[in-house]
Amino acid sequence: MTITTWDSRAARENWRRLLDTATSGRSDIVITRHGQPAAALISYEDYIALQEELDELRAARRAEETVDAWRADRSIARPWSEVEAELVAKGLLDAEP
């Protein structure tokens, strides 16, 4: 797959062209800000196909950030019983019999 890179100013000025390119499937588009990659534009069909993997990637990043915060300040930890009760109350975890 071809990857096309556009700076953010050019992307704003050529938005329709970028959408046409992404939806055609001819190229993925990387948009840069200050010379650094900032975002990617892909077809909606590809986005839907990747949704589950994106959810897992984002959850893994949140978990890593949480562990890093805990390692930096272990006083932020909460007892499992407190966390478990909160998850059960929100319906995110089944209560133990």
N, C-alpha and C positions, 0 to 999 in steps of 0.2 A: 504494500500500500504506500502510495506517495504521501509525504507529509509536506504541507505548505506552511511557511511561517510568515506572519504578518505582524507589524507593530500595531499597537492599539489605535493610534491615530489613523493609520491607513485602513484598519479594520472598520472603524466608525464610518469613514468616508466611502467604503466599498461594501457595506453590510449586505446588500442584496446579492452582490457577486459571491460573497463568502457563503451565504445561505445556499445559493444555487450550487456551488462547488461541494459543500458538505452533503446536501441532499442527493446529489448525483452519485455519490459513492466513489468518485474519481480520486478524491484526496481527503485526508484528514487535515485539519487546520489547527496550528498552534498560534496563539496570540501572545505577543510579548509585551511587557511593560518595562521600560528602562533597560531593554536588551535582555531581559530574563523571561523565560516562559512563565505565563500567568494563567492561561486557560487553554482548553482544547475544544474545538467545535467538531462534532461528529453527527452523523445522521441520527434522527430519532429512532429509526429501526435498530441501529447499532446500540444506542443508549438503552433501549428496552432489553435487548439481548444481554447487556452487561449489568443490568440493574442489581441482580443478586450478588454478583461479585463486588460491585461498588458498595453495597450495604455492608458486606463482610469486611472490606478494606477500611471503610469509615469506622466501623465498630472496633476493629483492631487498633486503629489510630487512637480512638478515644480511650481504649483500655490502656494502651501504652502511655498516654498522657497522664492517666490516673495513677498508674504505677510510678511514673517518674515524680509526680507530685508527692506521693506517699514516701518515696525514698528521700526526697528533699526535706520533708517534714512529717515524720511518723506520727505526730500528735493529731493529724487529721483523720486517722483511722477510726472506724466505728465498729462496735461489736457486731458479729454476724447476726446475732439474734435481732438486733435493731434493724439491720438491712433486710433480713428475711421478712420481718413483720411488715415493713414498708412495701416490699415487693408483693407480698400476699394481698395487702390492702389495695394495691393498684391492679390486682388481677394478673400480674406478670409471673407469678410463681404459685404453684399449688401448695396448699397448706399440708403439712405432714400429718398423717393420721394419728 
